[in-house]
Amino acid sequence: MKSRNISFSRPVPARIITGCLLLAVLLAATPGRAIVFYSTGDQSYNTTAPTGALTNSGWQFEGYWGVCMGTAIASNFFITAKHVGGSVGETFVLNGANYTTTAVYNDPTSDLALWKVNGAFPAWAPLYTGNSEVGSPLVVFGVGYGRGAEVWAEGDLKGWRWSGSNVKRWGENVVTGTTIYQGSTLLYAGFNAGAGPNEAALAVADSGGGVFIQQNSIWSLAAVNYTVDGPFSTNSTGPGFSASIFDAGGLYYTNDVTKTWDYIPPQATDIPANFYATRISSRQDWILGIIVPEPSTSVLAALGLALLLATTRRVSRRC
């Protein structure tokens, strides 16, 4: 994700990892994987739309923007991470269809960017407008690196380095909390051992993908992927490495003040690293000041079902 340092009041200070567009050449030459899972390193895991309780949880709104992602949020707008970059005239690919960008609007106070396209999307995501994200289950989408070499420290497995890229995948997590960076509100979620088969962390090139949570039983876009904790090291020297870590105890991280590697003492419980995403509800006024507010197809479908159920109940009462 992006090459700049951030200091958060988290167990492991977060630093933004390399921006995905800088990796375009590397991505084209590496095996396809995306998103890091605790349960598996299988390259083909979760490469089709979620089903069951996760049906319509955002997959259909996620498109390719270069080697990263964006989310359709109006008939002719998609949103992505500002640090992903791009140029007017380039192509956004959604469900196999190409849309040419005609304008870009960069948020002056966050990492969000709105892109206008020529033509109209057949469907688009509703925006999460509440303030109750913390504790909510989430579905996250990305096309970035997947699980690579194991990371060990003091005789224990701690996580995995990153390898491969550029296949659309989805994972699950839970919103752990919120934090502020340069005036922008971010949601964050920890990478927890044994939290379920789809427990996911993010990696390089997952920037711009959507984070969806339910609002009034409708899966809505709550945040846009931004950054992850790291880098880490197994000793106090050297350049370190990027990885998805479910227990940082026994590893080292870069102290942004002293520019040295600081040791993270092991604890009785795991110290999970986090991924961070820019909160949509905090920037909805800016978003709605640019796009033409339109009810999403998901909301219309839910309203149609509600009307149908209400009509059925009225008919039942008359019988």
C-alpha positions, -999 to +999 in steps of 0.1 A: +000+000+000+016+035+002+053+043+012+050+066+041+052+062+079+022+064+102+022+061+140-009+047+156-016+039+192-019+002+184+003-027+197+023-025+165+026+010+149+012+010+114+032+020+084+019+023+049+034-004+026+044+002-011+018+016-034+003-010-058+009+009-091+046+008-084+044-030-086+027-033-120+056-049-137+063-073-108+026-083-105+025-093-142+053-117-136+042-135-104+017-162-097-019-151-091-030-148-054-047-121-034-056-115+003-039-135+031-059-161+050-051-176+083-067-210+074-051-217+040-025-207+014-046-222-014-044-198-044-079-206-056-096-200-022-125-175-023-121-166-059-158-167-066-187-147-052-196-153-016-228-173-010-252-182+018-254-154+044-227-135+025-247-134-008-246-098-023-220-087+002-201-066-024-185-089-049-207-077-078-196-040-072-158-046-071-139-038-103-103-037-115-086-003-115-051-010-129-037-037-107-058-026-077-096-023-072-125+002-070-161+000-060-191+012-081-212+035-059-234+053-084-244+047-120-213+064-133-189+067-103-165+044-086-145+050-054-110+038-047-078+047-027-063+081-037-028+068-034-035+042-061-033+070-087-043+066-123-052+090-152-084+101-169-089+080-200-078+048-184-102+018-180-122+005-150-132-031-155-164-042-137-177-077-142-159-080-176-172-047-190-148-018-197-157+018-186-135+047-196-128+073-169-137+109-177-129+128-145-113+123-111-121+140-077-095+136-050-106+140-014-084+168+002-087+153+037-085+115+032-072+088+009-104+085-011-107+093-048-139+094-069-137+085-106-164+093-131-169+070-161-184+072-195-215+050-196-236+035-168-230+006-144-259-019-142-256-019-104-238-001-076-232-004-039-251+014-011-230+035+012-228+028+050-241+059+067-241+050+104-215+051+131-218+016+146-191-002+126-170-013+156-177-049+164-195-055+131-185-085+109-171-074+076-164-087+041-133-073+024-122-075-012-087-073-028-065-084-057-032-081-038-005-105-026-014-138-009+002-160+017+039-168+011+068-179+033+062-185+070+075-160+096+089-177+127+102-160+159+115-177+191+103-211+179+067-200+171+049-193+138+039-157+137+024-152+102+033-152+065+052-130+041+035-120+009+037-137-025+018-135-058-010-112-068-038-099-090-067-124-085-099-110-071-107-126-037-127-120-006-123-126+031-139-119+065-130-101+096-145-079+123-141-042+128-119-039+159-120-001+162-114+033+146-084+056+146-075+090+132-046+097+108-040+132+095-076+142+102-090+111+084-110+084+102-099+048+095-115+015+105-091-012+115-094-050+119-069-075+134-056-107+119-066-133+144-056-169+147-084-194+146-111-168+140-128-188+111-120-202+077-122-169+059-102-148+085-083-124+062-055-098+063-045-074+034-013-071+015+003-050-013-021-041-041-052-047-020-055-009-018-088+005-031-109-026-024-141-023-005-150-032+031-187-041+035-208-044+066-245-048+070-268-018+077-305-026+080-297-061+067-282-047+035-244-051+028-231-016+024-197-001+016-182+010+049-146+017+040-119+016+013-087-004+019-057+019+028-028+003+047-015-024+070+008-027+101+045-032+093+072-038+083+086-064+107+119-081+114+131-111+133+162-092+146+173-057+153+192-051+121+185-053+083+157-039+061+129-060+076+100-074+056+063-070+049+040-097+062+005-106+076+011-113+113-013-129+137+011-126+167+037-099+167+052-110+201+089-118+196+092-097+164+107-062+159+091-032+143+106+002+132+104+029+157+094+060+137+110+084+162+144+067+168+145+049+134+156+017+151+141-017+154+121-021+187+114-055+202+078-066+208+078-087+240+056-118+238+024-118+258+001-144+272-023-137+243-015-130+206-007-095+194-024-094+160-014-069+133-041-048+117-053-036+083-068-001+080-095+013+056-108+048+051-142+052+067-170+061+043-195+075+067-170+102+078-167+114+042-203+109+030-209+147+027-179+151+004-190+120-016-226+131-020-214+166-029-199+151-061-220+121-071-257+124-079-274+106-050-291+075-063-307+045-045-285+015-050-300-016-066-295-035-033-316-009-015-343-010-042-344-048-040-347-047-002-375-021-005-393-043-030-391-073-007-403-053+022-433-041+002-440-076-009-440-089+026-462-060+038-487-067+011-487-104+019-493-097+056-523-074+046-537-101+024-533-127+052-552-105+076-581-101+052-584-139+047 
